Amino acid sequence: MNPEEKKLLEETAALVKETHGLVKKIHTHIMWGSVIRVGYWVVIIGASVGAFYLIQPYIDVLKDSFGGENGTTQNSLIENYLNF
């Protein structure tokens, strides 16, 4: 191996080491980005479910005050279907 080839091989090895370090950093950033993205959606969905759970009694009171769930719409739909 002549000195020119040896120098080229050493430069290539240095570039490979540098590239490997950069790829590891990119991989770490992508991994943490995925973890943060999943955590973000867990917080958003959890807050939505928690908010619904907290306001559920108020929704039930409103449904009862407006006469919700009395079954008249269900019965009228069934009667219309049977009479068709």
N, C-alpha and C positions, 0 to 999 in steps of 0.2 A: 504494500500500500504506500503510495507516494504521499508527500506532505500535503499536496493539494487536496487529495481525496480525504485524508485524515481531517483536514480543516473543515471541509464540507460536511463530513460526518458529525463532527463536534457541533457545528452550527445547527444541523438538523436535530441533533439530540437536545440542544438548548431550546429550540423552537418547540419541540414536542413537549418538553417539560413545562414551558410557558403556556402552551395550548391546553395541556392537561389541567393546570391550575385554573385557567379561565373557565374551562368546561365544568370543573367541580364547583366554582362559584356560581355559575349560571344554574346548575342543577340545584344547589342549595336555595337560591332565590326562587326558583320555580316551586320547589317543595314548600317553602314557607308561604309563598303566595297562595298555593292550594289550601294549606292549612288555614290561613286567614280567611280565604273565600268561604270555606266550609263553616268556619266559626261565625262568620258574618251572617250566613243564611240560617244557621241554627239560632242565632240571637233574634233575627227578624221573625222567623216562624214561631219561636218560643214566645216572643213578646206578643204576637198576634193571638196565639192560643191563650196566653195568660190574660190578655185584655178581654177576649171573648168570655173567658171563665169568670172574670170579675164583673162584667156587665150583664151576664146572663140573667140574674135576678131582675134587673130593671127591664130587660127585654120581655121576660115572662109577665111582669106586671102590665106592660104595655099591650101584650097580646091578649091578656085576660080583660083589660079595660075596653078593648075594641072588639071583643067577642070572637077572638081567634080560636081555632081548633074546636068548633062546635059541630063539625061534621056535615053541615048543610051543603057545602060545595061538593064534597065527596059523594053524598047521596044524590045530588042533582046530576052529577056527571054520570053516575051509574044508571040512573033512570033514563037519561037521554040516550045512553048507549043501548040499553035494552029495548027502548021504544023505537029505535031506528030500524 
